Amino acid sequence: MFRRTFWFTAGAAAGVWATSKVNRKIQQLTPESLAAQAANKAVEAGHRLKDFALDVRDGMAQREAELGDALGIGEAAPRELPRPRRFSALENLQHSKHHNPGHTTYSYNRNEDH
């Protein structure tokens, strides 16, 4: 009698355990759960990529400083940037004798493929 009760209880416990395990797996495979898992993985990958980029930038700055020290290049005062060439070209076009303000020979649409 005791033996039957033991095996009945062991079978019931195994059934409850297996049912809960299957229900958890089914819950993990719902579309909402899969979407949430994919989103979490994407966010995690983004964080790793950002950390990698920051490490690369830090290493690059360190290496530039090492090369600057090795070559004897100190921190120079920041130079003023040169004027944009496009404005210079437009200014030259305005001073041209044959300038027609309504017509230009060049298209300023940079999305053209030709």
C-alpha positions in Angstrom: 0.0 0.0 0.0 2.8 2.4 0.9 4.6 1.6 -2.3 1.6 2.5 -4.4 1.1 5.8 -2.6 4.8 6.7 -3.1 4.6 6.0 -6.9 1.3 7.8 -7.3 2.8 10.9 -5.6 6.0 10.7 -7.6 4.0 10.4 -10.8 1.7 13.3 -9.9 4.8 15.5 -9.0 6.5 14.6 -12.3 3.3 15.4 -14.2 3.0 18.8 -12.5 6.7 19.5 -13.1 6.4 18.5 -16.8 3.2 20.5 -17.3 4.7 23.7 -15.8 7.9 23.2 -17.9 5.9 22.8 -21.1 3.7 25.9 -20.3 6.8 28.0 -19.7 8.2 26.9 -23.1 4.9 27.7 -24.8 4.8 31.1 -23.2 8.4 31.8 -24.4 7.4 30.9 -28.0 4.4 33.3 -28.3 4.9 36.1 -30.9 4.9 38.8 -28.2 7.6 37.0 -26.2 9.7 36.4 -29.3 9.4 40.1 -30.3 10.4 41.2 -26.8 13.4 38.9 -26.8 14.5 40.2 -30.2 14.1 43.8 -29.0 16.2 43.0 -25.9 18.9 41.4 -28.0 19.0 44.4 -30.4 19.3 46.8 -27.5 22.0 44.7 -25.9 23.9 44.6 -29.3 23.5 48.4 -29.6 25.0 48.9 -26.2 27.9 46.6 -27.0 28.5 48.4 -30.3 28.4 51.8 -28.6 30.9 50.6 -26.0 33.2 49.3 -28.7 33.0 52.6 -30.6 33.9 54.5 -27.4 36.8 52.2 -26.8 38.0 52.7 -30.3 37.7 56.5 -30.0 39.6 56.5 -26.7 42.3 54.3 -28.1 42.6 56.5 -31.2 42.9 59.6 -29.1 45.6 57.9 -26.9 47.5 56.8 -30.0 47.3 60.3 -31.6 48.7 61.7 -28.4 51.5 59.1 -28.4 52.3 59.9 -32.1 52.2 63.6 -31.3 54.7 63.2 -28.5 56.9 61.0 -30.6 56.9 63.5 -33.5 57.3 66.5 -31.3 54.0 68.0 -32.3 52.5 69.9 -29.4 49.0 71.2 -28.9 48.8 74.0 -31.4 46.2 76.7 -31.2 43.2 75.7 -33.2 43.4 77.1 -36.8 40.5 78.9 -38.4 38.9 76.7 -41.0 39.2 77.8 -44.6 36.3 79.3 -46.4 34.0 76.9 -48.2 34.9 76.5 -51.8 31.3 76.5 -53.0 30.8 80.1 -51.8 34.0 81.1 -53.4 32.8 79.6 -56.7 29.5 81.4 -56.4 31.2 84.7 -55.7 33.4 84.3 -58.8 30.3 83.5 -60.8 28.7 86.7 -59.7 31.6 88.8 -60.8 31.7 87.1 -64.2 30.8 89.4 -67.2 28.5 86.8 -68.8 26.7 85.9 -65.6 23.0 85.2 -66.1 21.3 85.0 -62.7 18.4 83.0 -63.9 20.4 80.3 -65.6 23.2 78.1 -64.3 25.1 75.4 -66.2 25.4 73.2 -63.1 22.7 71.5 -61.2 22.9 71.9 -57.4 20.9 68.7 -56.9 23.4 66.3 -55.4 21.0 63.4 -55.8 21.5 63.1 -59.5 23.2 60.0 -60.7 24.7 61.5 -63.9 
